[in-house]
Amino acid sequence: MAGWPLFFAALIAFLATHAIPARPAVRDRLITTFGRRGYLVAYSILSLLVLGWLIIAAAQAPYVEVIPPIWIFRWIPVLMMPVVCWLAVAGLTIQNPFSFGGLGQRPFDPEKPGILRTTRHPVLVALLVWAVAHLLANGSLSHVILFGLFAVFAAMGLPLIDRRKSRQMGAEWGRLSRNTARFSLRAPRPWPPVWIGFVALAAFAILLHLHEPVIGLSPLP
């Protein structure tokens, strides 16, 4: 199986691996079985594997041009991926009561929201930036479907998660979220530790190095 059938099979698998575990009953059972940390680690690994398959399948689909290959657009992912990595690492290494829980040990302090002062959803914003940057640089139909889907998913997720969390938290929502934002240009306060930046740069370097052997296309224009 190759071409469009492979692409749509990978797309369906990706949607299923995100839609099914997101159901509260399924998620609660998985957390009970594996623990919160085990669930997040396993879910992250599975998501990355299926995402890799989906990206490879999109690259192997027949080329149908939607966005012309403008050379300056090829630079956008290279310039934006360090920001994406920083947002993702900063979001995954804290306790976040408003979005994806994260792996941090320190309880959330509403007086020191950190990255949540800029966005309550750093991982989703990272996904949104990643998707838009790659959509502009890869204008074939399969990539427009792929990255457009991610961009829409991330953009719609911001208000949807806020509404769901506010219902769940009730009066606590106002107290805990008063110094946070769905998305703003305010700098984090306090700024995430320096090691977050080093981990993000290391992740960017690894992704840059593995992009061509794994995806089959050099990320450098």
C-alpha positions as CSV (number, residue, x, y, z in Angstrom):
1,M,0.0,0.0,0.0
2,A,1.4,3.4,-1.0
3,G,0.4,6.8,-2.3
4,W,-2.9,8.2,-1.2
5,P,-4.2,4.9,0.5
6,L,-1.1,4.9,2.8
7,F,-1.5,8.6,3.6
8,F,-5.2,8.3,4.6
9,A,-4.5,5.1,6.6
10,A,-1.8,7.0,8.6
11,L,-4.2,10.0,8.9
12,I,-7.0,7.8,10.3
13,A,-4.6,6.1,12.7
14,F,-3.4,9.4,14.0
15,L,-6.9,10.7,14.5
16,A,-7.9,7.5,16.3
17,T,-4.9,7.5,18.6
18,H,-5.8,11.0,19.7
19,A,-9.6,10.8,19.8
20,I,-9.9,7.5,21.7
21,P,-7.6,8.2,24.6
22,A,-9.1,11.7,24.9
23,R,-12.4,10.3,26.0
24,P,-12.7,10.8,29.8
25,A,-13.6,7.2,30.6
26,V,-10.7,5.8,28.5
27,R,-8.2,8.3,29.8
28,D,-9.2,7.7,33.4
29,R,-8.8,3.9,33.0
30,L,-5.4,4.3,31.3
31,I,-4.2,6.6,34.1
32,T,-5.5,4.1,36.7
33,T,-3.6,1.3,35.0
34,F,-0.3,3.0,34.1
35,G,-0.3,6.0,36.5
36,R,-0.4,9.6,35.3
37,R,3.3,9.7,34.4
38,G,3.3,6.4,32.7
39,Y,0.2,7.3,30.7
40,L,1.8,10.6,29.5
41,V,5.1,9.0,28.5
42,A,3.3,6.1,26.7
43,Y,0.9,8.5,25.0
44,S,3.7,10.8,23.9
45,I,5.7,7.9,22.4
46,L,2.7,6.5,20.6
47,S,1.8,10.0,19.3
48,L,5.3,10.6,18.0
49,L,5.5,7.2,16.2
50,V,2.2,7.7,14.5
51,L,3.0,11.3,13.7
52,G,6.3,10.1,12.1
53,W,4.4,7.6,10.0
54,L,1.9,10.3,8.9
55,I,4.6,12.7,7.9
56,I,6.4,10.1,5.9
57,A,3.2,9.0,4.2
58,A,2.4,12.6,3.3
59,A,5.8,12.9,1.7
60,Q,5.2,9.8,-0.4
61,A,1.8,10.8,-1.6
62,P,1.4,12.0,-5.2
63,Y,2.4,15.7,-5.6
64,V,-0.5,18.1,-6.3
65,E,0.6,21.7,-6.0
66,V,-1.6,24.0,-3.8
67,I,0.9,26.6,-2.6
68,P,3.7,27.5,-5.1
69,P,7.2,26.7,-3.8
70,I,8.4,30.2,-2.8
71,W,12.0,30.0,-1.6
72,I,11.6,32.3,1.4
73,F,8.9,30.1,2.8
74,R,11.5,27.3,3.1
75,W,13.2,29.3,5.8
76,I,10.2,29.6,8.0
77,P,10.3,26.2,9.7
78,V,14.1,26.5,10.3
79,L,13.6,29.8,12.0
80,M,10.5,28.9,14.0
81,M,11.4,25.3,15.2
82,P,13.6,26.6,18.0
83,V,10.6,28.5,19.3
84,V,8.4,25.4,18.9
85,C,10.9,23.2,20.8
86,W,11.2,25.8,23.6
87,L,7.4,26.0,24.0
88,A,7.0,22.2,24.0
89,V,9.8,21.6,26.5
90,A,8.6,24.4,28.8
91,G,5.0,23.1,28.6
92,L,5.8,19.5,29.2
93,T,8.2,20.1,32.2
94,I,5.7,21.9,34.5
95,Q,2.5,21.2,36.3
96,N,-0.3,22.7,34.2
97,P,-3.8,22.5,35.6
98,F,-5.3,24.3,32.6
99,S,-4.2,22.1,29.7
100,F,-1.9,19.0,29.3
101,G,-0.8,18.1,32.8
102,G,2.9,18.0,32.2
103,L,5.6,16.0,34.0
104,G,6.7,18.7,36.5
105,Q,6.9,18.0,40.2
106,R,6.4,21.5,41.6
107,P,2.7,22.4,42.1
108,F,1.3,25.3,40.1
109,D,1.6,28.7,41.8
110,P,-0.9,31.3,40.4
111,E,1.4,34.1,41.6
112,K,4.3,32.6,39.5
113,P,2.6,31.2,36.4
114,G,5.8,31.0,34.3
115,I,5.1,30.1,30.7
116,L,1.4,30.0,31.4
117,R,1.5,33.8,31.7
118,T,2.1,33.8,27.9
119,T,-0.2,30.8,27.1
120,R,-2.1,28.3,29.2
121,H,-1.5,25.9,26.3
122,P,2.2,25.9,25.4
123,V,2.2,22.5,23.8
124,L,-0.9,23.3,21.6
125,V,0.7,26.7,20.6
126,A,3.9,24.9,19.7
127,L,1.8,22.5,17.5
128,L,0.1,25.5,15.9
129,V,3.3,27.3,15.1
130,W,4.9,24.0,13.8
131,A,1.9,23.3,11.6
132,V,1.6,26.8,10.0
133,A,5.4,27.0,9.4
134,H,5.5,23.7,7.7
135,L,2.3,24.3,5.7
136,L,3.9,27.4,4.1
137,A,7.1,25.5,3.3
138,N,5.3,22.4,1.9
139,G,2.5,23.4,-0.5
140,S,1.5,20.0,-1.9
141,L,-2.1,18.8,-1.3
142,S,-1.1,16.1,1.1
143,H,1.0,18.5,3.2
144,V,-1.8,21.1,3.1
145,I,-4.2,18.5,4.4
146,L,-1.7,17.3,7.0
147,F,-0.5,20.6,8.4
148,G,-3.8,22.4,7.9
149,L,-5.5,19.7,10.0
150,F,-2.9,20.2,12.8
151,A,-3.3,24.0,12.7
152,V,-7.1,23.8,12.9
153,F,-6.9,21.2,15.6
154,A,-4.5,23.3,17.7
155,A,-6.4,26.6,17.1
156,M,-9.8,25.1,18.0
157,G,-8.3,23.3,21.0
158,L,-7.3,26.5,22.8
159,P,-10.9,27.8,23.6
160,L,-12.3,24.3,23.8
161,I,-9.9,23.2,26.6
162,D,-10.4,26.5,28.4
163,R,-14.2,26.0,28.4
164,R,-13.9,22.4,29.6
165,K,-11.3,23.2,32.3
166,S,-13.3,26.1,33.6
167,R,-16.4,23.9,34.0
168,Q,-14.4,21.3,35.8
169,M,-12.6,23.7,38.1
170,G,-15.6,25.9,38.9
171,A,-14.7,28.8,41.2
172,E,-11.0,27.7,41.3
173,W,-10.7,28.6,37.7
174,G,-10.9,32.4,38.4
175,R,-8.4,32.2,41.3
176,L,-5.8,30.0,39.5
177,S,-6.0,31.5,36.0
178,R,-6.0,35.2,36.9
179,N,-2.4,35.7,35.9
180,T,-2.5,33.4,32.8
181,A,-3.7,33.9,29.3
182,R,-5.1,31.7,26.5
183,F,-2.4,33.4,24.3
184,S,-0.6,36.7,24.7
185,L,2.7,38.4,23.9
186,R,3.4,38.9,27.6
187,A,6.8,37.4,28.7
188,P,6.7,34.4,31.1
189,R,7.1,35.3,34.7
190,P,9.2,33.9,36.1
191,W,11.2,33.0,33.0
192,P,11.6,29.2,32.6
193,P,15.0,27.9,33.9
194,V,18.0,28.2,31.6
195,W,18.2,24.4,31.2
196,I,14.8,24.5,29.4
197,G,16.5,26.5,26.6
198,F,19.4,24.1,26.4
199,V,17.1,21.1,26.2
200,A,15.0,22.9,23.5
201,L,18.2,23.6,21.5
202,A,19.3,20.0,21.8
203,A,15.9,18.8,20.6
204,F,16.0,21.3,17.7
205,A,19.5,20.0,16.7
206,I,18.4,16.4,16.9
207,L,15.3,17.1,14.8
208,L,17.4,19.1,12.3
209,H,19.9,16.2,12.0
210,L,17.3,13.4,11.7
211,H,14.9,15.3,9.3
212,E,16.6,14.2,6.1
213,P,17.3,10.5,7.0
214,V,13.8,10.0,8.5
215,I,11.6,12.3,6.4
216,G,13.6,12.1,3.2
217,L,13.9,15.8,2.7
218,S,16.5,18.3,4.0
219,P,15.0,21.0,6.2
220,L,17.6,23.5,5.0
221,P,16.7,25.5,1.9
